[in-house]
């Protein structure tokens, strides 16, 4: 088995048009998840289905620390291909097949709220919360926003849109199985990691509905930074929110799972 080495810190890489640093205190709300320091906001309504091709866009205090530079050598075209078109290929035997992963995702009720806290201080949500109700973000104490639908037709997200109170990162992803979302796995994971390591910070990761593009980036973060296998990452998020990454994104996530397992075994 070839040796794969992840370089998480290397040459500086730009992480999205419109990203800037800003510092602002966040006003929190009483927590409602046992043992979690961050609250889940009041649920506004059920979300209308899943993100798919042709859909509309998906939604600290103190000084920010300097963000470490990031080497994206494992993402996108630079990553070795360890699976075939059906999700097979050479990989550790204990990596579930694509069909098994899809069966896991299809369990549970296919509905969700506008926003849910899926990891301490990490919220996964939709466009309504991110761009149509900034007062809710203020009440939640959100200090960082990762928009997985940056620059698409209905997205208003940007540093100028949020002002100095929120640190913004835009990922120009499209909810298409043919889109290579893996090119953003490591930079998005680094942004989330930096946010959650900022004292008092909370981050919202969103796209249009908050179940495909943004969910894929949150899963990648849990796999890269918390060493969860893909299945465990999915189960962790599904405890709090229904998600449904498209089939192409699942292939990239499964490929990432293979790469991280190979690195761990080396």
N, C-alpha and C positions, 0 to 999 in steps of 0.2 A: 504493500500500500504506500503510495507516494506521500511524502511529508508536506503538509501544508502549514504555512506560518502566517498568522494574521498580524499585520502591523497596524495597531490601532493609533499610533502616533507617528507622524512623518511629516512630509511636506504639507504646507498649508493648502487647503482646498476650499474654494468658495462654496458656501452652502445655501445659495438661493438668492435670487434677485430681490432686493428689498429687505434683506435681513440687516438689522442694526441692534446694538446693545442698548438697553435702557434699564434704569433701576427705579423701583417704586415699591412702597409697602403695599401689601394686599390685605384686605379686610376679610377674615375668615368667617365661617359659620359653624355652629355646634356640630360635631361629628355625629354620624348616624350609622357608621360601620364599626362593629365591635373591634377595638384595638387599633383602629386606624386613626392617624392624626388628622386626616383631611376629610371633609364632609362630602356627601353626595348631594347635589342641589335638588330642589324640589322638582319633581317630574312634571313636565308640562303637558305632554301628550305622547301617544304611541307614534313611532315613525312609520312612514308609508312604504314598506317593502324594502327592497335591496337596491344597491347601486349596480348598474350594468351599462353596457355600451349604449351610447346615445342618451344617457340620463343627464339630468341637470347637475350642476356642480355639487360635490360633496363638501358641511361646515367643518416679598423678600425684603425681603427687606435688606437694606444695605447695598453695598457696591457689588456688582457682578464680577465674578472672577474671570480672569483671562482664559478663554477657551483654548484647550490644547489643539495643536494641529492634528490632522487626521489623514492617514494613508488609506485610500479606498482600493487597495490592490486586490482585495478579495471580491469586490462587487462588480456587477455588470459583466462586460466582456472579459475582464481580467480574471474572472473566476473560472476554474475548470468545470467542465460539464460532466456531472456524475449521474445523470439520469437521461432516459430516452423520452420520446414524445408521450408515452403512456405512464410515465412516472416510475419506470423500472430502472435498469442500468446497474452499474457497479456501485454498490454502497453497502454499509453494514447491514447485516440481515435483520436487525431489530428495528430498522427504520420502516414505519408502516407504509403501505402502498398509497398511491393517490386516492384510490377508491375507498380505502379504509379511513383516510383523513376526511373525505367528503361525507362518509356515513356519520362520523363523529360530529361534524358541523351541522348535519341535518337533524340532530337530536335536539329536543327542547322546543319551546314555542317560538315560532318565527316572528317575533316582534321585539321592539326595544323602545327605550325612552329617548328623548332628545339628547341627553347626556348621562353617562354613568361613570362612576369611579371604579376602574378596573384593576388598579394597583394603587398603593398609598400615594396620594397627591398627583396621580396620573388619571386624567379624565379622557374618555373616548366619546365623541359626540358628532353632531351633524351641523349643517350650515345654519340652521335656525338659531342655535345657541351661540355659534361662533361669530356670526355677522349680523344678526337681527336683534340681539338682546345683550348688548354690551353691559347693561346694568347687572344682569345675572352673572356675567364674568366677574364684575367688580365684587358682588356679594360672595361669590365663591372664593375670591382671593387669587384668581388666575393671574400669573405673572409671565407665562410663556404660552405661545400658540404655535403649533405646527400644523400648517394647512397643506394637506396632501392633494389638494386640487388647485394649487396656486396657478394663476394665469389663465384658467379655463373660463368659459364664457360667462358664467354667472357669479364668479368669485370676486368679491370686493376686498379680500384680505391683502394686507400689506402693512409695512411698518407705519406708513403715514395714516392708514386707516385706524390703527390702534393707538398711535401716539406714544408718548414716553413711558406709559405705565406697563406696557407689555413688550416682551422680547419676541420677535416674530421670525419664523423660518418657513419659507414656501417651497414645497416640492411639486413641480409641475407634472403630476402623474395623471394618466387617463385610465378610466376603469374599463380597460379592454384586455382580454386574455393575451393579446399579442404585445402588450406594453411591458417593457423590461423594468419592473419596479425594483429589481434587485440592485440596480445602480445607486439607489438611495438608501439601502438598508443600513449601511454603516454610518453615513453622515447623519441620518435621522436618529439612529440609536445614540450617537454622540451628543446630539442636541438635547434629546430627552435626558440622557445621563447628566449632562451639565446642569440642566434645569433642576432636576431632582436632588442634585448635590449643592444647590444654592440655598442657604438658610431661609426658610419661610416661603419658598417658591412652590407653585403648583402649575401644572402644564395641562393644556387641552390639546389633544390631537384630534383633528376632524377632517372630513371631506364633505360629500353631499349628504349622505345618510349616516355615515359613521359605521359602516359594516364591511367595507371591502378595502379601499385604498388605505384609509387611516388604520383600520384594524390590522392590515398586513404589516404596517410599519411598527405598530405596537407589539405584535407577535415577534418581529425581528429583534426589537429591543430586548424583550424578555429572553430570547434565545442567546443573543450576543452578550448582554451585560449580566444576566442572571443565570446563564448556562442551563436554561430549561430546554429539554427536547421539544420539538414542535407540538407533539400531542399534549404535553403538560402545559405548554404555553396557551394552547387553545382552551384546555379545560379551565385554566386559571381565569382567562378573560370571560369565558362562557358562564362562569359562576355569577357574573355581574351584568353581562350584556350579550345578547344574541349577535353573532357576526357571521359573515358569509363572503370571504374573499373569492374572487372569480378563479376559475380553474387554472388560468395562466399564472396568477399570483401564488396559488398553492404549489405549483411546480417549482417556482423560484424559492418558496419557503422550504419546501422539502429538500431542494438542492442545498440550501443553506444548512439545514439540519445535518445532511450528510457531511458537508465540509467541516462543520464544527465538531462532529463526532470523530472525524478522521484526525483533526488537529489534537483533540483530547487524547486520542490513543497513541499519538506520536511521542 
